Amino acid sequence: MDTIERFIDAALNKDYDAISRLFTKYGHYNDYTPNGALRQEFHVYGREAIAMFFRNKFFFRQYSLSEPKILNDHQIEFVASYDDFYIVALANIEYGENNQILRMTLRPR
């Protein structure tokens, strides 16, 4: 299973620790999709911060994804849920060393 498939698996299973291990030590997670939900964008830097971010979002049921579709080695399309606001999102992934995620950027589709 490659990195993009492992990310989808971990996100669907709400495994924040597995998600964070997919990122480089200083990886970036930038999420611009909540802007349409009248919420702040998320910019998270570093593996530990990414783990904490997803742990809190999953624990408080503030974020989930469904219907993921791999478009290519660098893009995933899915339905993102922010509380009760749903949006079709496109994730663009840049890889660093060892095929870990250096930067993941989400935008509305």
QUIKA-V97224 format. One record per pair of residues at least 6 apart in sequence whose C-alpha atoms are under 6 Angstrom apart, sorted by the first residue. I is the first residue (numbers start at 0). J is the second residue. Records with the same first field share a line. If there is no record, write none. Layout:
I = J ; J
This chain:
6 = 18
9 = 17 ; 18
15 = 50 ; 53 ; 54
16 = 50
19 = 46 ; 49 ; 50
21 = 99 ; 100
22 = 99 ; 100
23 = 99 ; 100 ; 101
24 = 45 ; 46
25 = 45
26 = 44 ; 45 ; 101 ; 102
27 = 43 ; 44 ; 102
28 = 42 ; 43 ; 102 ; 103
29 = 41 ; 42 ; 104
30 = 40 ; 41 ; 104 ; 105
31 = 40 ; 105 ; 106
32 = 106 ; 107
33 = 40
34 = 40
56 = 62
61 = 81 ; 82
62 = 80 ; 81
63 = 79 ; 80
64 = 78 ; 79
65 = 77 ; 78
66 = 77
67 = 76 ; 77
68 = 75 ; 76
69 = 75
73 = 91 ; 92
74 = 90 ; 91
75 = 89 ; 90
76 = 88 ; 89
77 = 87 ; 88
78 = 86 ; 87 ; 88
79 = 85 ; 86
87 = 107 ; 108
88 = 106 ; 107 ; 108
89 = 105 ; 106 ; 108
90 = 104 ; 105
91 = 103 ; 104
92 = 102 ; 103
93 = 101 ; 102
94 = 100 ; 101
95 = 101
